[in-house]
Amino acid sequence: MLVMKFGGTSVESAEAIERVARIVATRQKHGPVVVISAMAKVTDQLIAMGEKAAAGDSGTALEGLRSVRERHLQTARQLLGLRRSAAVAPRLETLFAELENFLRGLMAVRELTPRGSDYLLSFGELLSSLIVADAFVVRGLNTCWVDSRECLVTDRTHTRAVPDLLATREGCKKKIAPLVLSKRIPLLGGFIAASAEGIPTTLGRGGSDYSAAIIGASLDAERIEIWTDVEGMMTTDPRLCPSARTIEKISFNEAAELAYFGAKVLHPAALLPAIRQNIPVYVLNSRNLKSTGTEITAQAPPSRDMFRAITAKTGISIVNVVASRGVMVHGFLRSVFEAMDRHAASVDIVAISEVSLSFTIETKRLPAALLNDLERIADVTCENEQAIICLVGEDIHGKPGVAANVFNTVATAGVNVRMISQGASEINISFVIRENEVPNAVRHLHEHFFPAAPGISVRNSRRRTGLPAPGGLRNRKRPSVNAKDGTAARTKAAASLS
């Protein structure tokens, strides 16, 4: 059994869904379970509709609904033909009617609560998964649509719910496993779930990856495939550095670190269930049916380069907290951390001295109330428009001169470093610079640490197939996870959801 997740760009149009159907057809004998995201940009449109409706702008909200409705109905007609799409239309129209009623309710109460937001955003995955399921059937795939809210069970923390893994395992064994055993292809929407009481919840933006990993772990899958619009994980963002190349193999710990520090390919928590179950994860390109992508396993072979990859996380603020004169030093740090805990502040990097502390946090997640609390006990300054550069690789601490090499390269680029973090993790070196200096810094670092070898293409010349040889899924021996490293990776990724 394998779990295949397809992101929004993989199902953004009739043409894209045709490709997805062809990809799934190649996996039929391996017992696929398919997880589908909302069509590209639909989640953003739903958010905009909700905000406009709550603000009383009924015209804009309903116009957005009309646009989303027509896009889905047109895609259904293109994929299914007039007769079949007419048979599917009533189910889609029922969802659009529910969505319109909800928006009109928002216009009346003028408030969009977190619970309401989860209900609103669930429509994206429900609509896309229903259309894709029927498209698969028309193309000869024995597919059965499954409501993921009946399988994925969470707590009642709306917008970023925490899965109940035991209840979810039971739900998946009951709803999904029998379909696979009967040679059918279960297809469900990612990202959405429900509490034990049946109240709709979501796993947060990018949660379809997480859904796929949770389902894969619950069903003891042999592998999890994350299909997206890029050729696997890259040595850096190709938009910043055109010479970026695909990483063939990477460890769970390295991939989780990259995801946490800005790599867009994976959701930061997506690897946690796979790490626990030792399930290999493949990141593949849905626009290339022969994609070999990136393989993520417990342990990866050593890289020929000093690092595995470089990533950048923008939209960061540095908060500097300095004890006021006359304030007792004893208890200062405890007071700061207690304030951060009260406001559930998820920080990236912390630098500490006896009477001062600096930390980084995503600007959009910096609570004003936290700054107010800190100002009662210390002098506080905040620097916005910062970014974190993170270089990831196994056994960095075992390579002498690594830090000097990194910062000499950054200095050569004329970039000023504001904060440095090394030692908290054995597999990364992180530092903070101004956001507008990111492209320059990343290009210089990539050119220095990932030089193109003469006569070798950007991708390693050795090729491998998208799937193991026949029988490989069943016979594959899973590698063991280093307990210490696995715990560190789980802690880091879990922190990003707090």
Secondary structure, 3 states (H helix, E strand, C coil): CEEEEECHHHHCCHHHHHHHHHHHHCCHHHCEEEEECCCCCHHHHHHHHHHHHHCCCHHHHHHHHHHHHHHHHHHHHHHHHHHHHHHHHHHHHHHHHHHHHHHHHHHHHCCCCHHHHHHHHHHHHHHHHHHHHHHHHHCCCCEEECCHHHCCEECCCCCCCCECHHHHHHHHHHHCHHHHHCCCEEEEECCEEEECCCCEEECCCCHHHHHHHHHHHHCCCCEEEEEECCCCCECCCCCCCCCCCECCEEEHHHHHHHHHCCCCCCCCCCCHHHHHHCCCEEEEECCCCCCCCEEEECCCCCCCCCCCEEEEEEEEEEEEEEECCCCCCCCHHHHHHHHHHHCCCCCCCEEECCCEEEEEEEHHHCCHHHHHHHHCCEEEEEEEEEEEEEEECCCHHHCCCHHHHHHHHHHHCCCCCCEEECCCCCCEEEEEEEHHHHHHHHHHHHHHHCCCCCCCCCCCCCCCCCCCCCCHHHHCCCCCCCHHHHHHHHHHHHHCCC
